[in-house]
Amino acid sequence: MALFQYDDAARQALSQSLSWRAASARATLAARSVTTVFGHRLLGWVPGTHLGMPYVPPSTAPVDQTGLWHYWWQAHYVDCLVDAGWREYITRQHVTGASLPSAGKLGARTIMTVGMRNGFKFTNEYFDDMAWMALASQRSAELAAQAKKNEKRERRVARYLRPVLHSAHTDDLGGGLFWHKVRDFKNTAATGPAALYFARTGEPERAAPLLDWLMAHLKSPETGLLMDGLRIVNGKTELVPHIFSYNQGPVLGIMLQLGRAQDLENAAELVHNIARHLTLEDGVTLKTHGHGDGGLFTGILCRYLGLVARDQRIDESARVTAEALIRATARNLWERRHETMWKKHHVMIFPGETSLDVTPVGEHPWELAQQLQAWMIFEAQARLELA
């Protein structure tokens, strides 16, 4: 039975819809807070550059995280800036702080700076990281083209990463993409975003077998959700059965992009399974995955739930459920926000977990990943109002 048919919490989430102005304003406040608190120039001074600082203050970074690059967090920073850039294009309202360029231009600047910070290259050891950067670069290029700006640099980055992602797609373990250049683990985290990138850039014949491989090998028979992956250990294959919210997101995206009849049915089913197994006790607020990389996971899922909610090819019950999940999760984070001053700017810091409050700075660092997660969710809600 569909969530919206029996769950009062879902109906309540939908009944508390915001006007597009209010939803957009919340997304803008998140955008300005993140760019103000975490945005910085490369090395702190290089003109014309921009990156997201992983932890604020930097001195509070966990010992095992100090000095780590967090390449894939930057990819999602770009994605958030692209989301905000689309709102700027639609509403003609500036989203980032007064001293910063438009969100779209700042996203393009971040892509360029990532290459500089990454040793003047866009490759690293992780194929999932590169898939996320390819997706973000491709979306940034589309935004620039829509706004009649030069998108050649972003398209070059995306095209540069394509053959690298191709190289990870092999027949080992029946298909799928390797996660790391060590090539002992094929997982949803790499296969999902890479397949979505292929589907969006004219390679459906490569994307479709990857989606089919995921559904055949990593769909949990108990929950219907996508599990983590298959690992090669001493020549044998071992299933890694962990379930993460973000792994469901790009799979929804591929299903919509390919649009085969079975894909659309599977997308509706996956949305209902997400509602059944990845929510808090209220049945409508999405669970989160804590600190570090996990701080991004549920934001990524909401980006793709937003695509489902606006896609008229999808069964109405799944669209309503996807919308309710976004709205309830956004409301949870908004109501528990922490407002403070940061270097003479009024900013908002959002909880990293839907079940916990914001930790005051000094006890634990503010993390870019968790703030990007909230920003993504507010952007997903704003797009529902602007659709």
N, C-alpha and C positions, 0 to 999 in steps of 0.2 A: 504494500500500500504506500502511496506517495506521502512524503513528509507533510506537505501542506494540507492534506486531507484529514490529518488526525492530530497534528501538533499545534496547540494553542500558541506556543512560543514563536513558531514560524509566522503565524498570522499576526501576532503582535509586532514582530520585527518588520513586517511589511506595512502594518498600519502606521508605523512611526517614520514614514518616508519624509525626507527633507526636501525642501525646494532645491532646485538646481543651484541657486545662489548660496544657500546654506551649506550644501554638500561640497560645492566648489571652494567655499571659504575655508572649510575645515582642511581640505586637501592643500590649499595654499598655505595655511598656517603650518602644516606639517612640512611642506616644502621649504618654507623660509626658515623654520627652526633647524632642519637638517643642514641646509646649505650654510647657515650662520654658525652653528656649533661645530660641524664636522668639516665643512669645506675649507680647503687651504691650497696655497700654491705649492708646487713641487719644491722640496727643500725649504719651504717657507718663504721663498722670495722670487722664484723664476717667473718673470712676467708672462702673461698669456697662458698660464697653466692652471689646472684645477684638478683636485682629487678629494676623496673623502677620507678623513682621518679615522682609522679603525676604532680607536678608543679615546675618550675625553674624560678627564685630562690624560695625556699619554702616559704620565707617570703611574697611573692606576691600572695599566694593562696587566693581565695575568702574566706571571713569570714565563710560562711556556708559550705565550703569544707575542712577547716582546720582539719586535723586529720582523715579525712575519708580514708578508706582503698582502695577503688577502686579495689576490687578483679578482676572484669571482665576486667579492662584495662590490668591487668597483663596477663590474658589469651590471649589477642590479642597481647601483647608483645611477648609471647611465639610463637604464630602463625607466627608473622613476622620473628622471629628468625628461625623458621622451614622453611619458604619460602626462607630465605637467605641460610639456610643450604643445601637445595636442589640445589641452584645455586652453592654453594661451591662443592658439590658432582659432579655436571655436568661439571663445568668449571675447577675444581681443583685450584681455586683461593680463597685466604683467604678474607673474607668479613668484619669481625669485626676489630676493632682497633688492632694494633700490640701487645698491652699489654693484650689483651683478648683472650680467647680460641676460637675455631671455633664456628660459629653461632649455629650449632646443639648442641654442648656441652653446650654452654651458655644457650640455651633454656631449656635443661634438668636441668641445675643448677637453672634456674629461677623457674621451677616447684617445685623443692625441697624447695626452699626458700619461695615460696608462702605458702606451708604447714606450715613452721615454723612461718611465720609472721601471719598466720591465726589461731594461737593458736594450732599448731600441728594437724590440721585437714584440710580437703578440702571442707567441707560443710559450707554453710552459709544460709541465709534466702531466697535467690532468686534462683529459679530453672533455670532461664535463665543464670545466672552467672555460675552455675555449669555445664550447658550444654556446654557453651563455653569452660570451662576448660577441660571437657571430650573430646571435639573435638580436642583441642590443644594438650592434652596429648597423644591422640591416634595417631595424625599426627607425634608428636615427636618420639613416639615409632616406627612408620613405617620408619622414616628417620634413626633412630639408627640401626634398623634391616638391612636396605639397605646398610648402611655403615659398617655392621658387628660389631656393637657395642652392648653393653648390654642395652637392652630396657626394662628390667623387671620392673624397678621402675616406668617408665611412664605408662606401661600397667596396673600396679597395681592401679595407681591413676585413670585411666579411668574406670577400672572395679569397683573400690570402689564407684564411682559416679553413676554407672548404676542403682542399686536398688533404690537409692534416686530419680533418675529421673523417674523410674517406678512408684514410689509412688505418683507422681504428675499427672500421666496419669489415669484419672478416667472417669466414664460415665456422670458425672455432665456436664450440658450444652451440652450434646450430644457427648462429647469426648474432645480431646485437653488436653493440659497441663496447670496446674496452674502456675502462675508467681511467687507467693510468698507463704510462708508457712501459711499465714493468710487464703489462699484458697478462695478468693472472686473474682478472676480475672483470666480468661484464655486468653492467647494472643499469637500472632504470634511470639513475641520475645522469648518466652520459647518453644513453640511447634515446631517452625522451626528448631533451632539448635539441640534440643533433638531428633527430628525425623531423622535428618540427621545423628546424632551419631548412632542411632539404625540401620539405613539403612547401615551404613558403617561397623558395627560390628556384622553382622549376624542376625539381627532381622527385616527383611523386613516386616514380618507379623504384627509387631507393628508400623513400620514407615508408611506403606501404609494407614492405617485408619487415622493416624494423618494428613497426607497430604490431604486426602479426606475431613477430617473435616475442614481444613483450607479453601479449595476451596469452600466447601458448605456454610460455615458460615461467612467467612471473606474476600472473594473476592468482591471488590467493583463493583457493576453493572455499575457505571459511568466510572471508569477508568480501570477496570480490574486488579488493584493492590491490594495487601493484606493490609487490614486495621489492626488497632491495636489489638482489642480484644473484649471480652464479659465480662462485669462486673455484679456481683450479688449485687443489691442494694435493701435492704428491701425485700428480697425474690423474687425480679423481675430481669429479665435479661435486661441489657442495652448495646447497641452497642457503642463502643468507636471507632469512624470512622477515627481517625488520620492516615495519610499515612507517613511512614518513609522509607527512602531508604534501610536501612539495613534489614528491614523485608523481602524484596524481595530476598535478597541474598541466605540465606540457603534454601529457598523454591526452588530456581533454583537448588541448590545442591541436594536436595531430588529427584526432578524430574529426574535429570540425573542419580542419583544412582539407583533408582528403575527402570527406563528405560522402563516403559510400554509405548505402542504406544501413548496413550492419554497424558501421562506425557511429552513426548518429544514434542508433539504438543503444550501443555500448556506452556512449557518452551519457545518455540519460540514466542508465543503470549505475554508472560510476558515480554520478552526482548523488543519487540516493544512498549508495553505499558509503560515501563520504559523510553524509548526514547521519547515518546510523552508527558509524564507528569512529569518527574523528571529531566528535563534538563533546562539550561538557555535559553535565547532567541535565541542562535545560534542553538538550537535543538540537540546538540551533547555533550556539556560539562555538566556533572552531577551537580546537586545542592548539597549543603552540609547543615548541620544542626547546625552550630554554635559551641558554647563552651560546655564544660562538656562532658557528655556521648555522646551527639550528634556529638561531634568532631570525633568519630570513624565511624559513620554510613555509609558514602559513600565509605570509604575504604573497609569495609566489603562487600558491594555490589560488588565492583570491583573484589574482590577475586573470587566471584562466576561467574561474567560475564566472567572472564578469562577461567573458566572451559567450559562455553558455547562456547566461541570463538574457542576452540580447539576440540570440540566434533563433529565428522563427522556425527553422527546420527541426528544432528539438522539441520533444514532447512538452506540453505546457507545465505539467507537474514538476518536471526536472528544472525548467526555467524558473519557476516560482521558488523552488527549493534553493537553487543556486543564489538567487537574489536574497532570500531570507538569510542564508548563511553569511553573505557579505555584510548585510545591514546589521545583523546582531553582533557580529565580531567587531565591526567598526564602532558601534555604539558602546560596546564593552571597553574598548581602548580609549575612546573619547571621554567617557565619563570618569575614567581613572587617570586622566592626564595630570601631569605635574607642571605648573607654570612657575617660571623663575626668570631671573635676569642672568644673562651671559654676556660679559664684556659690553655692558650698557645696552644690550638688546633684550627685549622681552621674548622669551622662547617657550616652547612647550616640549616636554619630554614625555614619551608614552611608555606604558608598561611593555616589557618584552614578552610577558606571558599573560594570557587571558584570565589566569587564575590567581595572579599576584599583583601587588601594587608596585609602582615605581620605587626603586631604591634611591635614596638621597645620594647625590654625588659625594664621594669621599669614602663611602662604605664599599661600593663597587663602581666600576667605571660605567659611564654611559657608552653603549656599543652602537656603532654605525649599523650593524646588521639588524638589531632590534628596532631601531628608529626607521630604517628603510622598510621594514616589515609593516609598521603602522602606516607609513606614508603610502605604500602600495595599496593597502586596504582602503584608505580614504580616497585614493585615486579611482579604485574600482567602484566605490560607491558613487563618486562624482560622475563617472561615465554612465552609470545607470540613469542618473537624472538628466544627463545631457543627450542620451540616446534618442 
